């Protein structure tokens, strides 16, 4: 809990400092996500079925001088995980939830009617309370997931990787983007040969407004 609180405080401070930059724009967004986890366990390739979720958050877009580049720190709530098993009337899935910070460097093509943009940067995510869910008909059973670095934990608390984004933005500030976060860190705790990483694709709709 202390790590999560520290993570949020550092992110908010980063966004607050960014707000002082001239010509910066502040944005909010929401989106739908599709996530999965894959890797190798006991020498076998493991990949579950996709799990659908949602995301929301805020960002600051800071022009880098008079270039077409900008820096875009983002803080968001992100749902990740995977579907473990699914049948006609039952479903078992991991609902992993994170407070995630993205530090994107963007390139913007400016046109008469709007912009086209692409970006890339590191992603760092700190876990929030998460669940293993078994749903059968109208009955749902939930079990809390234990995060930590010791072998008795279910998954590591901190995730990190690379984030890729591309999209369009109209002159009024509304934007639509496609995002992919590629997990790099092995989420299995302890010194084990097995490996499991997160992957998440998100479509976001939001708006940027001038910082006043």
C-alpha positions as CSV (number, residue, x, y, z in Angstrom):
1,X,0.0,0.0,0.0
2,X,2.9,2.4,0.8
3,X,4.4,1.7,-2.6
4,X,1.1,2.4,-4.3
5,X,0.7,5.7,-2.5
6,X,4.3,6.8,-3.3
7,X,3.8,5.9,-6.9
8,X,0.6,8.0,-7.1
9,X,2.3,11.0,-5.3
10,X,5.3,10.9,-7.6
11,X,3.1,10.8,-10.7
12,X,0.9,13.7,-9.5
13,X,3.9,15.8,-8.8
14,X,5.3,15.0,-12.3
15,X,2.0,16.2,-13.8
16,X,1.9,19.3,-11.6
17,X,5.4,20.3,-12.7
18,X,4.4,19.7,-16.3
19,X,1.5,22.1,-16.0
20,X,3.9,25.0,-15.6
21,X,5.2,24.5,-19.2
22,X,4.0,27.1,-21.6
23,X,1.6,26.0,-24.3
24,X,1.0,22.7,-22.6
25,X,-2.4,21.0,-22.8
26,X,-4.2,19.0,-20.3
27,X,-6.3,16.0,-21.3
28,X,-8.7,13.4,-19.9
29,X,-9.7,10.1,-21.5
30,X,-11.5,6.8,-21.2
31,X,-11.2,3.6,-23.1
32,X,-11.8,-0.1,-23.6
33,X,-9.0,-2.6,-23.2
34,X,-8.2,-6.2,-24.3
35,X,-5.5,-7.8,-22.2
36,X,-3.6,-11.2,-22.0
37,X,-0.7,-12.8,-20.3
38,X,1.8,-15.2,-22.0
39,X,5.1,-16.8,-21.4
40,X,6.6,-20.2,-20.6
41,X,5.9,-22.5,-17.7
42,X,7.7,-25.9,-17.4
43,X,9.1,-25.4,-20.9
44,X,5.6,-25.0,-22.4
45,X,4.3,-21.8,-24.1
46,X,1.4,-20.5,-22.1
47,X,-1.2,-18.0,-23.2
48,X,-4.7,-17.5,-21.9
49,X,-7.7,-16.1,-23.6
50,X,-8.2,-12.3,-23.9
51,X,-9.9,-10.4,-21.0
52,X,-11.9,-7.2,-21.7
53,X,-11.7,-4.2,-19.3
54,X,-11.5,-0.5,-19.3
55,X,-9.2,2.4,-18.6
56,X,-9.4,6.1,-17.7
57,X,-7.0,8.8,-16.7
58,X,-5.4,12.1,-17.4
59,X,-2.4,13.4,-19.3
60,X,-0.4,16.5,-20.1
61,X,0.9,17.2,-23.6
62,X,4.0,19.5,-23.6
63,X,5.5,20.8,-26.9
64,X,9.3,20.4,-27.1
65,X,10.3,23.8,-28.4
66,X,9.2,24.6,-32.0
67,X,9.6,21.0,-33.2
68,X,6.9,18.5,-34.0
69,X,7.7,16.5,-30.9
70,X,6.0,16.7,-27.5
71,X,6.4,15.0,-24.2
72,X,3.2,13.4,-22.8
73,X,3.2,12.1,-19.2
74,X,0.1,10.1,-18.4
75,X,-1.5,8.5,-15.3
76,X,-4.2,6.0,-15.8
77,X,-6.2,3.2,-14.2
78,X,-5.6,0.1,-16.2
79,X,-7.2,-3.3,-16.1
80,X,-5.1,-6.3,-17.2
81,X,-5.0,-10.0,-16.8
82,X,-6.4,-12.9,-18.8
83,X,-9.3,-15.4,-19.0
84,X,-8.0,-18.7,-17.7
85,X,-11.0,-20.9,-18.6
86,X,-14.4,-20.4,-20.3
87,X,-17.4,-22.6,-21.1
88,X,-21.0,-22.0,-22.0
89,X,-22.1,-21.1,-18.4
90,X,-18.8,-20.5,-16.5
91,X,-15.7,-18.3,-16.7
92,X,-12.5,-18.1,-14.7
93,X,-10.3,-15.0,-15.1
94,X,-7.6,-12.9,-13.5
95,X,-8.7,-9.2,-13.0
96,X,-5.3,-7.5,-12.5
97,X,-5.7,-3.7,-11.7
98,X,-3.0,-1.1,-11.8
99,X,-2.2,2.5,-11.4
100,X,0.0,3.0,-14.5
101,X,2.3,5.9,-15.5
102,X,3.2,6.4,-19.2
103,X,6.0,8.7,-20.3
104,X,5.4,9.0,-24.0
105,X,7.5,11.0,-26.5
106,X,5.2,12.0,-29.4
107,X,5.6,13.0,-33.0
108,X,2.8,15.1,-34.4
109,X,1.9,15.7,-38.1
110,X,-0.2,18.8,-38.2
111,X,-2.9,19.3,-40.9
112,X,-5.6,21.8,-41.6
113,X,-8.3,19.8,-39.9
114,X,-6.3,18.1,-37.2
115,X,-3.3,16.1,-36.2
116,X,-2.0,12.6,-36.7
117,X,0.3,11.4,-33.9
118,X,2.5,8.5,-32.9
119,X,4.4,7.9,-29.7
120,X,6.5,5.6,-27.7
121,X,7.8,5.5,-24.1
122,X,8.3,3.5,-20.9
123,X,5.3,2.2,-18.9
124,X,5.5,1.6,-15.1
125,X,2.5,0.1,-13.2
126,X,1.9,-0.4,-9.5
127,X,-0.7,-3.0,-8.5
128,X,-4.1,-2.1,-7.0
129,X,-6.4,-4.6,-5.2
130,X,-7.0,-7.4,-7.8
131,X,-9.1,-10.6,-8.0
132,X,-9.3,-14.1,-9.3
133,X,-12.9,-14.5,-10.3
134,X,-14.9,-17.7,-10.9
135,X,-18.3,-16.9,-12.4
136,X,-20.9,-19.7,-13.0
137,X,-24.3,-18.5,-14.1
138,X,-25.4,-15.9,-11.6
139,X,-22.9,-17.0,-8.9
140,X,-19.6,-15.3,-8.6
141,X,-16.7,-16.3,-6.3
142,X,-13.8,-13.9,-5.8
143,X,-10.4,-14.5,-4.3
144,X,-7.9,-11.7,-3.6
145,X,-4.5,-11.9,-5.4
146,X,-1.3,-11.6,-3.3
147,X,1.4,-9.4,-4.8
148,X,5.0,-9.4,-3.8
149,X,8.5,-10.6,-4.7
150,X,8.6,-13.6,-2.4
151,X,7.8,-17.1,-3.9
152,X,4.6,-17.5,-1.9
153,X,3.0,-14.5,-3.7
154,X,0.9,-14.9,-6.8
155,X,2.5,-12.1,-8.9
156,X,5.0,-9.3,-8.6
157,X,3.7,-5.9,-7.4
158,X,5.5,-3.7,-10.0
159,X,5.1,-4.2,-13.7
160,X,7.0,-2.3,-16.4
161,X,7.4,-2.3,-20.1
162,X,7.1,-0.3,-23.3
163,X,4.0,1.7,-24.5
164,X,3.1,2.4,-28.1
165,X,0.4,4.8,-29.3
166,X,-1.0,6.2,-32.5
167,X,-4.1,8.2,-33.3
168,X,-5.8,11.3,-34.7
169,X,-6.8,14.6,-33.0
170,X,-9.2,17.3,-34.3
171,X,-8.7,21.0,-33.9
172,X,-11.1,21.2,-31.0
173,X,-8.9,18.8,-29.0
174,X,-10.9,15.6,-29.3
175,X,-8.7,12.6,-30.0
176,X,-9.0,8.9,-30.7
177,X,-6.0,6.6,-30.1
178,X,-4.9,3.0,-30.3
179,X,-2.5,2.0,-27.5
180,X,-0.4,-1.1,-26.8
181,X,1.5,-1.8,-23.6
182,X,4.1,-4.6,-23.9
183,X,5.1,-6.0,-20.6
184,X,8.8,-6.7,-20.1
185,X,9.0,-7.7,-16.5
186,X,8.4,-11.4,-15.5
187,X,5.4,-11.2,-13.2
188,X,6.1,-14.6,-11.6
189,X,7.8,-14.0,-8.2
190,X,10.9,-15.7,-6.9
191,X,14.0,-17.1,-8.7
192,X,12.2,-19.3,-11.2
193,X,12.9,-20.3,-14.8
194,X,9.3,-19.8,-15.8
195,X,8.1,-16.4,-17.2
196,X,4.8,-14.7,-17.6
197,X,4.3,-11.1,-18.9
198,X,1.4,-8.7,-19.4
199,X,0.1,-7.3,-22.7
200,X,-2.7,-4.9,-23.1
201,X,-4.3,-3.2,-26.1
202,X,-6.6,-0.1,-25.5
203,X,-8.7,2.2,-27.6
204,X,-9.0,5.6,-26.0
205,X,-11.3,8.6,-26.6
206,X,-10.5,11.9,-24.9
207,X,-10.0,15.6,-25.1
208,X,-7.1,18.0,-24.8
209,X,-7.6,21.6,-23.6
210,X,-5.2,24.5,-23.4
211,X,-3.5,24.9,-20.0
212,X,-4.6,28.3,-18.6
